[in-house]
Amino acid sequence: MSKDFPGRSKARHGTDAGFQAHKRYGSVVCADCREAHNKACRELMRKIYDPAKRRARYLASKQAAARG
């Protein structure tokens, strides 16, 4: 058993779930978990804030405003 995650194995280290477990149990986040969390956040932001989609929404709103 791990001191970091009571009742859990260390198998979660190096994952976004591991990062969340560190935060939940109030332990210091290890470098592997922090890197995994940062990567997960970057991928999510790329998916949500795709520049092509953002540009398309912008142009659609401009056209809607022009129509009145």
Beta strands, then each sheet from edge to edge (+ up, - down):
end
